[in-house]
């Protein structure tokens, strides 16, 4: 059984082009380990990402108090800096750093956690239900 399902007529361009089998996604996540140290909340939230002068419309796959997982922005590499906005929830921009890139997406952390942590928690609270993601995994 193949673990990756490619859309018809598409070559492999990057992780954002893959439709992962859910069991493959779980295996990849387990192999990556938990680098964030805080609870992850699965979401499918549209976002706007600015990398340099490029604007991308993408999707957050999960969020935590310290960052998020992003899909839909090709070419990201660990160490890249980007600005992230959640247009459905607000207009505030958050500076993020790409910590890693995997088949699941780009793993992001707040670039300035001391300054942005409270605002980020407030921004993602509606995505994660009552109380938001506050505890450790």
Secondary structure, 3 states (H helix, E strand, C coil): CCCEEECCCCCCCCHHHEEECHHHHHHHHHHHCCCCCCCCEEEEEEEEEEECCEEEEEEEEEEECCEEEEECCCCCCCCCEEEEECCCCCCCCEEEEEEEEECCEEEEEECCHHHHHHHHHHHHHHHCCCCCCCCCC
